[in-house]
């Protein structure tokens, strides 16, 4: 148990659905991250939040919308996704951008 | 974008053998971290080595860093079946994080 909890663990959605991924960290960290991991590709950093402020957005399509209401919670809102968005979505947290603690991920399938 | 490139992409060894994998990167870094990922799970931090360090140990793990060659190696000694996983290096260039595609290690009994 890393102290970072992601829900749901698995999600299947149609291209017209709206869903949200949730991440919660119990470590008192000040930075949270969303990553996308596709098969046989490098980990892709999507968003970074420091002290609830978004500090990085790596050219992520607008169909992915992050929300960070406080330093312990991070959401990824999904809307009109494409089949190529199917992947493992990982959340991580860190203190001062040091060692990252990852959640177990949400396995997303877009039909 | 990909900076750390792990080599080899896949490694198959028997229990008791040592496993060595390498990570090369392109730009200057302030630290490099190795993580392990079991199938379909999150990454688990193994070791962080800073740019002014050359070698670090943690249990059966040994990490080296050669900043002149822009490369790092991870050595797992006396491997066990439980070491079967993918291993990733993540470079930190003053807050800019970059990742490789990982080395998949299979340890057979």
Interface residues (C-beta under 8 A of the other chain):
Chain A: X2 X4 X6 X40 X41 X42 X43 X44 X45 X88 X90 X92 X97 X98 X99 X100 X101 X102 X103 X104 X105 X107
Chain B: X2 X4 X33 X35 X40 X41 X42 X43 X44 X45 X48 X88 X90 X92 X95 X97 X99 X100 X101 X102
